[in-house]
Every structure is written in C-alpha cells, then in structure tokens.
Amino acid sequence: MPGAGPRSVAPAEATDEDLLNQELADAKAAGVAPIDAGTKAFDEAVTNGGKYLWAVGADGKLRILYEASRKIKHSVMFRGEPVQGAGDVIFEQGRARMISDQSGHYYPILDLEVPDSYLQSGVNAFRDAGVDIPDEAIQPYAW
C-alpha cells in the first residue's frame, strides 16, 4: 500500500474493560498467548500448522494467537487497542493455506481508495515475515 498510512480499526465490542479482562483470562486459562512475528515461536507455529487468529497492530506489528477455543478473541493480541487488520489464518506445510479478515471484535473501516486494505495489511505482514501466502489462499470476508 505505497502512500497509504496505517489504518487503525476500532474494536467493535472490546471497549468494555470487564469484557476484555474476561477475554484475557479465557486466553490464559486456555494456555495461549500472542506470538510476535520474527520469533522462534512464530516460525514453529507456521511450520507445525493449525488455525490461528492474526492481527496487525496500529504500529504494524504482526501477532498470531492459537485458536484453542471459540472463547479466544482477536482483542487479546493487542489488549483491545486499535489495529490495522485482523482475521483468521490456517497454516499447513509451512505456508498459509487460508487467510481471511473475519473477526467478531474488529471490523474494517471502508477506504474507497484501498478497499481491501484491512485484509491486505495481514497479507503484507505475513509475507514480510517470510510466510508464503498463495493468492488463492486470500479469502476476504463478506462484510
């Protein structure tokens, strides 16, 4: 997205402190924590495969979180702060088999100049982190 600045996206539901605290507690109880791109844990997650939540923070930092249960929410990765994008990713054989921008807590802000910037922020961040994402793996959610 040359020329486009970071697109912050507000959480749809996670503005309530009690709700966010419950979501953080659910993640802790499930034994999952955010994983930063560029770490050994991130590389192992991509290699080992599975379904993860992803989010790109307002600062451009990519994090993933293992989806251990439906109680695990995107807001956990940046503690409810605004993000550039969020969604789901499935890793298989060391690459992304599917990436979408589906999130129940974060939603895209429509940018008519760059309509897919929400999902594209994740695609770009994963590719920058060395993750192979074939074009056919990119699946925009029908907002």
N, C-alpha and C positions, 0 to 999 in steps of 0.2 A: 504494500500500500504506500508507495512513494508519495510524499507530500501530505499524507493524512496523519494527523496526530493520534495519540491514544484515544480510544473510545471507551469511556467509563460507562459501565452499566450498573444501575442500581439494583439491589436485591428486591424481588417482588414481595417477599414475606419476612425476610430475616432481619427486619428493623426492630423487632421486639426482642429486648435483651433476654427475657426469660426463655423465649423460643430458641435463640441462638445458644444459650447456655445448655439447654436440653440437647440440642444437636451436637454440641461439642462433647457432652457427656456420653451420648449414644456412640459416637465415634471412638471415644476412649474405651468404653465397655466392649466394643467390638474388636478392640486391639488394632485399630487402624489410625494412621496419622498421615498428613500431607507429605508428599515426596517431591523434592525440588528437582527440576531438570538439571542435568550435568553432574548428578551424584551416582555413586555405585548402585544405590538402591533403585534409582530411576532406570538405569541400564538393565538391572536384573528384572525389573517389572516388565519392561519391553520384551526381553528375551524369554521370560517364563510364561508370558501371556496372561490373558484374563480380561475381565471388564473393569474399567476404571472410570472415575469421574475426572474431568480436567477443568482447569480454569487458568486464564491468563490475567494476572493482576494488573492494576492500573499502571504499575511500573514496568510491565512487560514480562514479568517473571512467570514461567510456566510451572504449575504444580499438578500432580495427579494424586488420586486417593482411591484405594481399592474399594470397590463397592461390595462390602461384606454383607450388607442387607439393604432393604429399601429405606431403612432409617438413616442411612448415611447420606448426607446432603452436601451440595456444592459449596454452601456457605462456610463449611468447616475449613476449607483450604485457605481462605483469606479472612476468617473470623467475621464474616458478614460485610466486609468492605467492598466497594465497587470494583468491578472487573471489566476487562476489555471483551471477554467472551468466556463461555463455559459450555460444557456438554459432556457427552459420553465418548469413550474410545474403547475399542476391543483390540488387544494385541494378540497376534498369532504368528508364530515362527519368526519373531524378531521384527515384525513390522505391524503397522496399523491395518487391520482388516476392515474396520469401520470407524469413522469419526462423525459425530453429529453435534449439533448445537442445542440439544434438548436439555432443558433444566427447569425444574419446578420453582427454583428460587431466583434465578437470574433470567432476564429476558433482554432481547436485543432492542436497542434504540435505532429506529429506522433512519438510515443515512441514504438518501436518494442518490448521492454521488457514488457511494460504495455500498450497495445494498447487502452484500454478503460479508461485510467486514467483521461481524460478530464471530461467525464460524471461521472465517479466513484468519483471524488472529490466532486461533488454535492451530490451524493447519501450518501457518508460518512458524509458530513457536516450536511445534514438534519437528518440522523439517530443519529448523535452525539447531535443534538438539540432536540431529542426526537420525531421526526416525523416518523410515521410508513410509510415505503415505501415497499409494497409488490414487490417481484421480477417481477411479471407480469406488474407492473407499469413502469418499466425501459425500455425506448424506445430510443435506440441510433439513432441519425440522420444519414442518409446515405450520408456521406461526399463524 
